Amino acid sequence: MAELVYPPVIMAAKLMFRVLDNRIRVEGTEHIPSTGGAVIACNHVSYLDFIFCGLGAQPAKRLVRFMAKKEIFSNRIAGPLMRGMHHISVDRGAGLASYREAVERLKAGEVVGVFPEATISRSFTVKDIKSGAVRMAAEAGVPVVPMALWGTQRLWTKGRPKDLTKRHVPISILVGEPMHPKADEDAEILSKDLRVRMSALVDRVQAGYPEKPSSDDERWWLPAHLGGTAPTPEEAAKLDREGR
């Protein structure tokens, strides 16, 4: 596929974050295969996570094709960019077609990015995850590479006003060791293993984050178990059920 759109978008994103002095630290990219298919399974705390997950694969010189809801492809601005970057449109009412497309992309040697939690975690911990990531990896015969992001929620997350021009925000990206699901293994057990791996990465990246909230008003971006005022996982699940 011709890459006329993706490289300029990456350059523009890097320039913007450099101007804003949003210090991006990427670790563990040696775990992303330099060739061949792979699924990147990333935690989800911000509406901007797909950008930073994609940047996390840049040191490995890989372009990530994200699975994203079809409504984004219908947007008059985002749609042409999504199609130009060859991302995968997901119709949640008929997801089999997008699943099959993702498997074919993986078999063709591409990297597919997914957010197995499906929606943003308001608690900033890893929610229960869907089994699609391990199932498509097993079917395509490729690894699943877990990834953790932290700091992105400070720019734009659910229930908070967006601040896309906020300066000097550190962004941490941590890539973990790949897992290699097999077609004859139980997808639910594999998914639980993936969630454990993702949670461990999130714990590590939170522990190593170079900033703490500067005031009580800033504690909103920390999870409750670290002394923050974000909802607990139980409170977050209730908010999700209520559609708030």
SERO-12989 format. One record per residue (C-alpha): residue number from 0; x, y negated, z negated. Coordinates in steps of 0.1 Angstrom, whole numbers. Layout:
REM residues N
+-----+-------+-------+-------+
:   n :    px :    py :    pz :
+-----+-------+-------+-------+
: NUM :     X :     Y :     Z :
...
+-----+-------+-------+-------+
REM end
This chain:
REM residues 244
+-----+-------+-------+-------+
:   n :    px :    py :    pz :
+-----+-------+-------+-------+
:   0 :     0 :     0 :     0 :
:   1 :    12 :   -35 :     8 :
:   2 :    20 :   -55 :   -23 :
:   3 :    12 :   -90 :   -12 :
:   4 :    -6 :  -101 :   -43 :
:   5 :     8 :   -82 :   -73 :
:   6 :    44 :   -95 :   -73 :
:   7 :    34 :  -132 :   -71 :
:   8 :     8 :  -127 :   -99 :
:   9 :    35 :  -112 :  -121 :
:  10 :    59 :  -141 :  -114 :
:  11 :    32 :  -166 :  -122 :
:  12 :    24 :  -149 :  -155 :
:  13 :    60 :  -147 :  -165 :
:  14 :    65 :  -184 :  -156 :
:  15 :    34 :  -194 :  -176 :
:  16 :    45 :  -175 :  -207 :
:  17 :    80 :  -189 :  -204 :
:  18 :    67 :  -225 :  -203 :
:  19 :    45 :  -218 :  -233 :
:  20 :    75 :  -201 :  -251 :
:  21 :    54 :  -171 :  -258 :
:  22 :    84 :  -148 :  -266 :
:  23 :    77 :  -114 :  -252 :
:  24 :    96 :   -85 :  -267 :
:  25 :    94 :   -52 :  -249 :
:  26 :   108 :   -20 :  -264 :
:  27 :   108 :    17 :  -254 :
:  28 :   104 :    12 :  -216 :
:  29 :   128 :    41 :  -211 :
:  30 :    97 :    63 :  -218 :
:  31 :    80 :    51 :  -186 :
:  32 :    90 :    73 :  -157 :
:  33 :   108 :    55 :  -129 :
:  34 :    91 :    76 :  -103 :
:  35 :    60 :    97 :  -101 :
:  36 :    25 :    94 :  -116 :
:  37 :    18 :    85 :  -152 :
:  38 :   -11 :    73 :  -173 :
:  39 :    -3 :    44 :  -197 :
:  40 :   -27 :    44 :  -227 :
:  41 :   -27 :    11 :  -245 :
:  42 :   -44 :    -2 :  -276 :
:  43 :   -69 :   -30 :  -270 :
:  44 :   -70 :   -62 :  -292 :
:  45 :   -73 :   -90 :  -266 :
:  46 :   -90 :   -99 :  -233 :
:  47 :   -54 :  -104 :  -219 :
:  48 :   -41 :   -70 :  -228 :
:  49 :   -40 :   -58 :  -191 :
:  50 :   -16 :   -86 :  -183 :
:  51 :     9 :   -77 :  -211 :
:  52 :     5 :   -40 :  -206 :
:  53 :    15 :   -46 :  -170 :
:  54 :    44 :   -67 :  -181 :
:  55 :    55 :   -39 :  -204 :
:  56 :    60 :   -16 :  -174 :
:  57 :    81 :   -42 :  -155 :
:  58 :   115 :   -32 :  -169 :
:  59 :   108 :     3 :  -154 :
:  60 :   100 :   -15 :  -121 :
:  61 :    65 :     0 :  -121 :
:  62 :    32 :   -16 :  -110 :
:  63 :     3 :    -5 :  -132 :
:  64 :   -32 :     0 :  -116 :
:  65 :   -58 :    -7 :  -142 :
:  66 :   -92 :     8 :  -145 :
:  67 :  -115 :   -21 :  -151 :
:  68 :  -153 :   -26 :  -151 :
:  69 :  -168 :   -34 :  -117 :
:  70 :  -182 :   -67 :  -129 :
:  71 :  -147 :   -82 :  -129 :
:  72 :  -143 :   -72 :   -92 :
:  73 :  -175 :   -91 :   -85 :
:  74 :  -161 :  -124 :   -99 :
:  75 :  -153 :  -148 :   -71 :
:  76 :  -119 :  -156 :   -86 :
:  77 :  -108 :  -125 :  -103 :
:  78 :  -123 :  -101 :   -78 :
:  79 :   -99 :  -109 :   -49 :
:  80 :   -70 :  -106 :   -73 :
:  81 :   -81 :   -73 :   -87 :
:  82 :   -86 :   -59 :   -52 :
:  83 :   -53 :   -73 :   -40 :
:  84 :   -35 :   -57 :   -69 :
:  85 :   -52 :   -24 :   -60 :
:  86 :   -68 :   -19 :   -94 :
:  87 :   -96 :     6 :   -98 :
:  88 :  -132 :    -5 :  -102 :
:  89 :  -152 :    14 :  -128 :
:  90 :  -190 :    16 :  -126 :
:  91 :  -199 :    28 :  -162 :
:  92 :  -232 :    41 :  -148 :
:  93 :  -214 :    63 :  -123 :
:  94 :  -179 :    68 :  -136 :
:  95 :  -170 :   100 :  -118 :
:  96 :  -160 :    82 :   -86 :
:  97 :  -135 :    60 :  -104 :
:  98 :  -122 :    90 :  -124 :
:  99 :  -115 :   109 :   -91 :
: 100 :   -99 :    78 :   -76 :
: 101 :   -76 :    75 :  -106 :
: 102 :   -66 :   112 :  -104 :
: 103 :   -58 :   108 :   -67 :
: 104 :   -37 :    77 :   -74 :
: 105 :   -18 :    96 :  -101 :
: 106 :   -12 :   125 :   -77 :
: 107 :     1 :   100 :   -52 :
: 108 :    28 :    89 :   -77 :
: 109 :    12 :    58 :   -91 :
: 110 :     9 :    45 :  -127 :
: 111 :   -26 :    41 :  -139 :
: 112 :   -34 :    19 :  -170 :
: 113 :   -63 :    27 :  -193 :
: 114 :   -76 :    14 :  -227 :
: 115 :   -89 :    46 :  -242 :
: 116 :  -108 :    26 :  -269 :
: 117 :  -129 :    13 :  -241 :
: 118 :  -136 :   -20 :  -259 :
: 119 :  -116 :   -45 :  -280 :
: 120 :  -109 :   -34 :  -315 :
: 121 :  -121 :   -62 :  -339 :
: 122 :  -103 :   -45 :  -368 :
: 123 :   -70 :   -46 :  -349 :
: 124 :   -66 :    -9 :  -357 :
: 125 :   -70 :    19 :  -331 :
: 126 :  -106 :    29 :  -327 :
: 127 :  -118 :    64 :  -317 :
: 128 :  -107 :    69 :  -282 :
: 129 :  -122 :    85 :  -251 :
: 130 :  -108 :   116 :  -236 :
: 131 :  -105 :   103 :  -200 :
: 132 :   -68 :    94 :  -203 :
: 133 :   -57 :   129 :  -212 :
: 134 :   -81 :   146 :  -189 :
: 135 :   -70 :   127 :  -158 :
: 136 :   -33 :   132 :  -167 :
: 137 :   -38 :   169 :  -172 :
: 138 :   -57 :   172 :  -139 :
: 139 :   -30 :   153 :  -120 :
: 140 :    -1 :   170 :  -138 :
: 141 :    14 :   137 :  -151 :
: 142 :    24 :   124 :  -186 :
: 143 :     5 :   101 :  -208 :
: 144 :    26 :    72 :  -221 :
: 145 :    12 :    55 :  -252 :
: 146 :    17 :    18 :  -256 :
: 147 :    10 :    -7 :  -284 :
: 148 :     5 :   -45 :  -280 :
: 149 :     5 :   -70 :  -308 :
: 150 :     2 :  -108 :  -309 :
: 151 :   -21 :  -109 :  -278 :
: 152 :   -52 :  -113 :  -301 :
: 153 :   -39 :  -147 :  -312 :
: 154 :   -45 :  -160 :  -276 :
: 155 :   -79 :  -146 :  -269 :
: 156 :   -99 :  -119 :  -286 :
: 157 :  -135 :  -110 :  -293 :
: 158 :  -154 :  -133 :  -316 :
: 159 :  -127 :  -160 :  -316 :
: 160 :  -122 :  -191 :  -293 :
: 161 :   -97 :  -185 :  -266 :
: 162 :   -64 :  -205 :  -268 :
: 163 :   -46 :  -196 :  -236 :
: 164 :   -22 :  -226 :  -239 :
: 165 :   -12 :  -218 :  -275 :
: 166 :    26 :  -222 :  -277 :
: 167 :    54 :  -202 :  -294 :
: 168 :    33 :  -170 :  -300 :
: 169 :    54 :  -139 :  -301 :
: 170 :    41 :  -110 :  -281 :
: 171 :    53 :   -75 :  -290 :
: 172 :    51 :   -45 :  -266 :
: 173 :    62 :   -11 :  -278 :
: 174 :    62 :    20 :  -256 :
: 175 :    62 :    55 :  -271 :
: 176 :    73 :    89 :  -261 :
: 177 :    52 :   105 :  -234 :
: 178 :    29 :   135 :  -240 :
: 179 :    23 :   161 :  -214 :
: 180 :   -13 :   174 :  -215 :
: 181 :   -20 :   206 :  -197 :
: 182 :   -53 :   215 :  -179 :
: 183 :   -59 :   245 :  -202 :
: 184 :   -56 :   225 :  -234 :
: 185 :   -86 :   211 :  -253 :
: 186 :   -91 :   174 :  -243 :
: 187 :  -106 :   164 :  -276 :
: 188 :   -76 :   178 :  -295 :
: 189 :   -53 :   161 :  -271 :
: 190 :   -72 :   128 :  -275 :
: 191 :   -69 :   130 :  -313 :
: 192 :   -31 :   135 :  -309 :
: 193 :   -30 :   105 :  -285 :
: 194 :   -48 :    84 :  -311 :
: 195 :   -24 :    94 :  -338 :
: 196 :     5 :    84 :  -315 :
: 197 :   -11 :    51 :  -306 :
: 198 :   -18 :    43 :  -342 :
: 199 :    18 :    50 :  -352 :
: 200 :    30 :    26 :  -325 :
: 201 :     6 :    -1 :  -336 :
: 202 :    18 :     3 :  -372 :
: 203 :    54 :     0 :  -361 :
: 204 :    48 :   -30 :  -339 :
: 205 :    28 :   -48 :  -367 :
: 206 :    55 :   -41 :  -392 :
: 207 :    82 :   -55 :  -369 :
: 208 :    62 :   -86 :  -358 :
: 209 :    84 :  -117 :  -364 :
: 210 :    56 :  -140 :  -378 :
: 211 :    32 :  -140 :  -406 :
: 212 :     0 :  -162 :  -409 :
: 213 :    10 :  -197 :  -419 :
: 214 :   -22 :  -203 :  -439 :
: 215 :   -52 :  -185 :  -452 :
: 216 :   -71 :  -197 :  -421 :
: 217 :   -46 :  -179 :  -399 :
: 218 :   -51 :  -145 :  -417 :
: 219 :   -79 :  -137 :  -392 :
: 220 :   -54 :  -121 :  -368 :
: 221 :   -41 :   -96 :  -394 :
: 222 :   -60 :   -63 :  -401 :
: 223 :   -76 :   -59 :  -435 :
: 224 :   -51 :   -33 :  -447 :
: 225 :   -23 :   -57 :  -442 :
: 226 :   -40 :   -85 :  -462 :
: 227 :   -58 :  -101 :  -432 :
: 228 :   -94 :  -112 :  -429 :
: 229 :  -102 :   -91 :  -398 :
: 230 :  -132 :   -68 :  -402 :
: 231 :  -124 :   -33 :  -416 :
: 232 :  -128 :    -5 :  -391 :
: 233 :  -162 :     2 :  -407 :
: 234 :  -174 :   -34 :  -405 :
: 235 :  -161 :   -36 :  -369 :
: 236 :  -180 :    -5 :  -359 :
: 237 :  -212 :   -20 :  -373 :
: 238 :  -206 :   -53 :  -354 :
: 239 :  -201 :   -33 :  -322 :
: 240 :  -233 :   -13 :  -328 :
: 241 :  -252 :   -46 :  -333 :
: 242 :  -238 :   -60 :  -302 :
: 243 :  -223 :   -90 :  -320 :
+-----+-------+-------+-------+
REM end
